[in-house]
Amino acid sequence: MQLNPMKIKHLLQWVLILTASCINWQTPELPNMNGIHCASFLFLAPGTDIDEIERGGWTHKVIHAVPRLESGAIASLPESGRRSATLIRTLILADVAKTNRGYELRRVGVGNSIVAGAHEKVVTANGPIDLRETLSPVERIVANVADAELRRGRVVVSTTTFALYRTPARLVVDGRQHEVDLYYALFVNAQTGELSTMNWSTARERVKAPESATRLPPNASFDCALDVEIATRVGPLALAWSFAMTRLPSGQPIKLSPDVREALTQSGSIEPTDFERRLRPGFGL
């Protein structure tokens, strides 16, 4: 039994693994209206070693997602499908640095990675060539689709001490797989340099804000449990599958105040520093 290449994209819907008043995801550095550079957003270079992120100037692993199959139609998957579904890991990094204005969030980086021998390295549709040559044809397709899916993410607003990252994903809600927008809010304490990260999800492209969020632990490792659903069937034969996170990353739950929830629905119309200022108290910062 072979995976349907036209449906391979369903394997990557779990990727974390986010229109903006201060950011364009294709631009490495973006000044705000006062000439001060906001936190920039970039995709990690192919071949980046996850265990040596400091070589690239990164100071924090925000979250590292490692997928595994947990529920649903696992038994219907061919062995190649099981391997492909758990091949790609996702990483979010942050670069916090001290400046003459205090500590600032300089960069946010995201990437997909795979385990290569004793190392785990970033893989994209373009490389590294030697790493991609170790993958099967189906796995190379999966890596390509994962890269394209990752690049749908956006930093929707940023300042010198804050960035809000949004990325598409699939999540099990009330027993069913749903398309969602997954958010990560990164806050830096300008006095101490401490990085705090909040996470939540909303139904895809809905204006309604979440009731609660989760404060992630530092250097969070996400056991990304996946649910398997048959997406296409011909008679008794399953031809394609969709995958969804069974739950969001764990951490400290935070009930959001009405003011924070209102601000989250207006992120594109509020000046970035005012947006950050409204969010911080609601997250206990």
C-alpha positions in Angstrom: 0.0 0.0 0.0 1.4 3.4 -1.0 0.6 6.9 0.2 -1.2 9.1 -2.3 1.2 11.9 -3.1 -1.7 14.3 -3.7 -2.8 13.8 -0.2 0.7 13.8 1.5 -0.1 17.4 2.7 -2.4 15.9 5.3 0.7 14.4 7.1 2.0 17.9 7.9 -1.2 19.6 9.2 0.1 19.3 12.7 3.2 21.5 12.1 3.7 24.1 14.7 5.9 23.9 14.9 1.6 32.3 12.7 -1.1 40.7 8.5 1.0 42.7 10.5 1.5 46.3 11.5 5.2 45.8 12.1 6.3 42.8 10.2 6.6 41.1 6.8 7.8 37.6 7.2 10.0 37.8 4.1 12.0 40.7 5.5 14.9 40.0 7.9 14.8 43.3 9.8 11.9 45.7 10.0 12.0 49.1 11.7 8.9 50.4 13.4 7.6 54.0 13.0 10.1 55.3 15.4 13.1 53.9 13.6 13.7 51.2 16.2 14.0 47.7 14.9 11.2 45.3 15.9 11.9 41.7 16.5 12.6 40.1 13.1 11.2 36.8 11.9 13.1 34.2 9.8 13.2 30.6 8.8 16.1 28.6 10.1 18.8 27.7 7.6 19.0 24.2 6.3 21.5 22.1 8.1 21.3 24.1 11.4 22.2 21.7 14.2 19.5 21.8 16.9 22.0 21.1 19.6 24.3 24.0 18.6 21.8 26.8 18.2 24.1 29.2 20.1 26.4 29.2 17.0 23.7 31.1 15.2 23.3 33.6 18.0 20.1 32.0 19.3 19.7 32.2 23.1 16.4 30.3 23.7 14.6 27.2 22.5 11.0 28.4 22.8 9.5 25.0 22.0 10.6 21.8 20.4 7.8 19.6 19.1 8.4 15.8 18.7 5.4 14.0 17.1 4.1 10.5 17.9 1.0 8.6 16.8 -1.5 8.3 19.7 -5.1 7.7 18.6 -7.5 7.2 15.7 -7.0 5.0 12.6 -3.3 4.2 13.3 -3.8 0.5 12.3 -4.9 1.6 8.8 -1.5 3.3 8.1 1.1 1.5 6.0 4.5 1.4 7.7 5.8 4.1 5.4 3.0 6.4 6.5 3.8 5.8 10.2 7.4 6.8 9.6 6.5 9.8 7.5 3.9 11.1 10.0 6.5 11.3 12.8 9.5 12.3 10.7 9.3 16.0 10.9 10.0 17.9 14.2 9.3 21.6 14.6 11.3 24.2 16.5 10.9 27.8 17.5 13.9 29.8 18.6 14.4 33.3 20.1 17.4 35.7 20.2 17.4 37.9 23.3 20.2 40.5 23.6 21.1 43.3 25.9 21.2 46.8 24.3 21.6 50.3 25.6 17.8 50.3 26.0 17.8 47.1 28.0 17.1 43.6 26.9 15.3 43.1 23.6 13.9 40.4 21.4 16.0 40.6 18.3 14.8 37.6 16.3 12.3 34.8 16.2 13.2 31.7 14.1 11.2 28.7 13.1 12.2 25.5 11.3 11.5 21.8 10.7 14.1 19.2 11.6 14.8 15.5 11.4 17.1 13.2 13.3 20.2 12.5 11.4 22.4 9.9 13.2 23.5 11.5 16.5 22.3 14.9 15.4 19.0 16.7 14.7 19.2 19.2 11.8 16.9 21.6 10.1 15.7 20.4 6.7 13.9 22.4 4.0 12.8 21.9 0.5 16.3 23.1 -0.6 18.6 21.2 1.7 20.9 20.2 3.1 21.4 17.9 0.0 23.3 15.2 1.9 20.6 14.9 4.5 17.8 14.9 1.9 19.6 12.1 0.0 19.1 9.8 3.1 15.3 10.2 2.8 13.0 8.0 0.8 11.0 9.6 -2.1 7.9 9.8 0.1 9.9 11.3 2.9 11.3 13.9 0.6 7.8 14.8 -0.5 6.8 15.1 3.2 9.8 17.3 3.9 8.9 19.6 1.0 5.2 19.9 2.1 6.3 20.5 5.7 8.5 23.3 4.5 5.7 24.9 2.5 3.3 24.5 5.5 5.8 26.1 7.8 6.2 29.1 5.5 2.5 29.9 5.9 3.3 31.1 9.5 3.6 34.8 10.2 4.7 37.1 13.0 1.5 39.2 13.0 2.8 42.0 15.3 6.1 42.7 17.0 8.0 45.3 19.0 11.5 45.3 20.5 10.3 43.1 23.4 7.4 41.2 22.0 6.3 39.1 19.0 3.1 37.3 18.2 3.6 34.3 16.0 0.6 32.6 14.2 0.7 29.3 12.3 -1.9 27.0 10.8 -2.4 23.6 12.4 -5.0 20.8 13.0 -6.3 20.1 16.5 -8.7 17.6 17.9 -11.6 19.6 19.4 -14.6 17.8 20.9 -13.5 14.6 19.4 -13.1 15.8 15.8 -10.2 17.2 13.8 -10.4 20.9 13.1 -8.4 23.5 11.3 -7.0 26.1 13.8 -4.7 29.0 14.1 -2.0 28.3 16.7 -0.4 31.3 18.5 2.8 31.9 20.4 3.2 35.2 22.2 6.8 35.9 23.2 7.5 38.6 25.9 10.9 39.8 27.0 11.5 41.5 30.4 13.6 44.5 29.4 15.2 44.6 32.9 16.2 41.0 33.3 16.1 39.5 29.8 13.6 36.7 31.0 11.6 35.3 28.1 8.0 34.3 28.7 5.9 32.5 26.1 2.1 32.1 26.0 0.3 29.7 23.7 -3.3 29.3 22.6 -5.4 28.4 19.5 -8.5 29.7 17.8 -10.7 28.3 15.1 -9.2 29.1 11.7 -9.5 32.8 10.8 -12.1 33.5 13.4 -12.2 36.9 15.1 -13.3 35.5 18.5 -10.5 35.5 21.1 -9.8 32.5 23.3 -11.0 32.2 26.8 -7.7 31.1 28.1 -4.0 30.6 27.2 -1.1 28.5 28.5 2.2 29.9 29.8 4.9 27.5 28.5 7.8 26.4 30.6 11.3 27.6 29.5 12.9 25.4 26.8 9.6 23.6 26.3 9.7 20.1 24.8 6.3 19.3 23.3 5.3 15.6 23.2 3.1 16.2 20.1 0.6 13.3 20.2 -1.2 12.9 16.9 -4.7 11.6 16.0 -5.1 9.8 12.7 -8.2 10.1 10.6 -8.9 8.4 7.2 -9.4 11.3 4.8 -10.0 9.3 1.6 -11.3 5.8 1.2 -12.2 3.6 -1.8 -14.4 0.8 -0.5 -12.5 -0.8 2.4 -9.2 0.7 1.2 -7.8 3.8 2.9 -5.9 5.9 0.5 -5.2 9.1 2.4 -5.0 10.3 6.0 -5.2 13.5 8.0 -3.3 14.1 11.3 -4.1 16.5 14.1 -2.6 17.3 17.5 -4.7 15.7 20.3 -3.9 18.6 22.6 -1.8 21.8 22.9 1.5 22.1 24.7 1.2 21.8 28.5 2.1 24.5 31.0 0.4 27.0 33.4 -3.2 27.8 32.4 -4.1 31.5 32.4 -7.7 32.8 32.2 -7.8 35.8 29.9 -9.4 39.0 31.0 -12.0 40.8 28.8 -9.5 43.5 28.0 -6.9 41.0 26.8 -9.5 39.1 24.8 -10.7 42.4 23.2 -7.1 43.4 22.3 -6.4 40.0 20.7 -9.3 40.6 18.3 -7.8 44.0 17.3 -4.1 43.1 16.8 -4.1 44.5 13.2 -5.6 47.9 14.3 -3.7 48.7 17.5 -0.3 50.3 17.5 2.2 47.5 18.4 3.6 49.0 21.6 0.0 49.7 22.8 -1.0 46.1 21.9 1.9 44.7 23.9 1.1 47.0 26.8 -2.5 45.8 27.0 -1.5 42.1 26.9 1.2 42.1 29.5 -0.9 42.6 32.7 -3.4 39.9 31.5 -0.6 37.4 31.3 0.9 38.4 34.7 3.9 40.2 33.3 
